[in-house]
Amino acid sequence: MKRGTLPPRNESRGIRYPCTPTVVKWQIRSAAKEDLDSLLGLENICFKEEKFHRKQLKYLLLKARSIVLVTEISGEIIGSIIILLRERILNARIYSLNVHPEYRRRGIAGSLMDTALDILKEKGYDNVTLEVGINNSVAQNLYRSKDFIFDKKLSNYYKNGDDALHLMRKL
């Protein structure tokens, strides 16, 4: 389990109070079957299109050859990463990475990624790949900071016709 801290959230109206800010503690852990509803809720908040349905998430969480990690604050799941593991070859695929919009740009996605990469290294995986929307510069910057490199462009990758970039990293 990995632990970290976040700066306090701004109030909903952007008001800052003249008091000592409190530190919000978060932790990363393996997801459990009891997390299914929270993962589904997070998926619906984070994605408009291309989101998992209950049946897909349940499969990924309970039956697929995968690693599912979550970040939580005070029992609330605010981030997740799903990694698919391939049989017979030591390549993994980051299938999904998301963080609740209110907690973005605070290092949570990077910590989820670091934890996942550490686990994959410990398990002996050689490479990890992922796809990212061609217009998602924030995510692309995160992946570049984690030493992912461009492999190829995937035309019309998403249902809405948008292209994606296929990135890879040696572990």
C-alpha positions in Angstrom: 0.0 0.0 0.0 1.4 3.4 -1.0 0.5 6.5 0.9 0.7 10.2 0.1 -0.8 13.5 0.8 -2.7 16.1 -1.1 -3.1 19.8 -0.7 -6.6 20.7 0.5 -9.4 21.0 -2.0 -10.6 24.5 -2.8 -14.1 25.2 -1.6 -16.8 24.8 -4.3 -17.0 28.5 -5.0 -13.2 29.1 -5.0 -13.2 30.8 -1.6 -10.0 30.5 0.4 -10.3 30.8 4.1 -7.5 32.4 6.2 -6.7 29.3 8.2 -4.0 26.7 8.3 -4.7 24.2 5.5 -5.3 20.7 6.4 -3.5 17.9 4.6 -5.6 15.2 3.0 -4.1 11.7 3.2 -4.6 9.2 0.4 -3.5 5.6 -0.1 -3.2 3.3 -3.1 -4.3 -0.3 -2.7 -5.4 -3.3 -4.7 -9.1 -3.1 -5.6 -11.5 -5.6 -4.1 -14.9 -6.9 -5.3 -16.5 -4.6 -2.8 -15.1 -1.6 -4.8 -17.2 -2.4 -7.9 -19.9 0.2 -7.3 -17.3 2.9 -6.5 -15.3 2.1 -9.6 -18.4 2.3 -11.7 -19.3 5.6 -10.2 -15.8 7.0 -10.8 -15.9 5.7 -14.4 -19.2 7.5 -15.0 -17.8 10.8 -13.6 -14.5 10.6 -15.5 -15.7 9.5 -18.9 -18.5 10.6 -21.2 -17.8 8.1 -23.9 -15.6 5.0 -24.0 -16.5 4.1 -20.5 -16.8 0.6 -18.9 -20.2 -0.8 -18.0 -20.8 -2.8 -14.8 -20.4 -6.1 -16.5 -17.0 -5.1 -18.1 -15.7 -3.7 -14.8 -16.8 -6.8 -12.9 -14.9 -9.0 -15.4 -11.8 -6.8 -15.3 -11.9 -6.7 -11.5 -12.7 -10.4 -10.8 -11.9 -12.6 -13.7 -9.5 -11.0 -16.1 -5.8 -11.5 -15.9 -5.3 -8.0 -14.6 -4.1 -5.7 -11.8 -6.6 -3.1 -10.5 -5.4 -0.5 -8.1 -7.4 2.3 -6.5 -6.5 5.5 -4.7 -8.8 6.4 -1.8 -9.2 9.2 0.6 -11.2 8.6 3.8 -12.7 5.4 2.2 -13.7 7.2 -1.0 -12.2 5.9 -4.2 -11.0 8.9 -6.2 -8.6 7.2 -8.7 -8.0 3.9 -10.4 -5.7 2.1 -12.8 -6.4 -1.2 -14.7 -3.5 -3.1 -16.2 -4.1 -6.2 -18.4 -1.5 -8.9 -18.2 -0.7 -11.1 -21.1 0.0 -14.8 -20.9 3.2 -16.3 -22.2 4.7 -12.9 -23.0 5.9 -10.4 -20.4 4.1 -7.4 -21.9 1.4 -5.6 -20.0 -1.2 -3.0 -21.1 -2.5 -0.1 -19.1 -6.1 -0.3 -20.0 -7.5 2.5 -18.0 -6.2 5.3 -15.7 -8.6 7.8 -14.2 -8.8 10.3 -11.3 -11.9 12.1 -10.1 -11.9 15.6 -11.6 -11.8 17.3 -8.2 -8.5 15.6 -7.4 -6.7 16.0 -10.7 -3.3 17.6 -11.1 -2.2 16.7 -7.6 0.1 13.7 -8.4 -2.5 10.9 -8.0 -2.3 9.6 -11.6 1.5 9.7 -11.4 1.5 7.8 -8.1 -0.9 5.2 -9.5 1.3 4.8 -12.5 4.5 4.5 -10.4 2.9 1.9 -8.2 1.7 -0.1 -11.2 5.1 0.1 -12.9 6.8 -1.1 -9.7 4.4 -4.1 -9.4 5.0 -5.0 -13.1 8.8 -4.8 -12.6 8.5 -7.0 -9.5 6.5 -9.6 -11.5 9.2 -9.6 -14.2 7.3 -7.8 -17.0 9.5 -6.4 -19.8 7.3 -3.9 -21.4 4.1 -1.9 -20.9 1.9 -0.2 -23.5 -1.1 2.1 -23.5 -3.2 4.2 -25.8 -4.0 7.9 -25.3 -6.2 10.3 -27.2 -4.3 12.4 -29.7 -5.9 15.5 -28.2 -5.3 14.5 -24.5 -2.1 16.6 -24.0 -2.3 16.4 -20.2 -2.2 12.6 -20.2 0.4 12.5 -22.9 2.7 14.8 -20.7 2.2 12.4 -17.7 3.1 9.4 -19.8 6.2 11.2 -21.3 7.3 12.0 -17.7 7.1 8.3 -17.0 9.4 7.5 -19.9 6.8 6.2 -22.3 7.7 6.7 -26.0 5.6 7.0 -29.1 5.1 3.8 -31.0 2.5 4.5 -33.6 -0.7 6.5 -34.4 -4.0 4.6 -34.3 -6.4 6.2 -36.7 -10.1 6.3 -35.8 -9.3 4.5 -32.6 -12.2 5.8 -30.5 -15.9 5.4 -31.2 -16.2 9.1 -32.0 -13.6 8.8 -34.7 -10.7 10.4 -32.8 -7.2 9.1 -33.3 -5.0 7.7 -30.5 -1.3 7.3 -29.9 0.1 3.9 -29.0 2.9 4.4 -26.4 5.3 1.9 -24.9 7.8 1.7 -22.2 10.5 -0.8 -21.3 10.6 -1.8 -17.6 
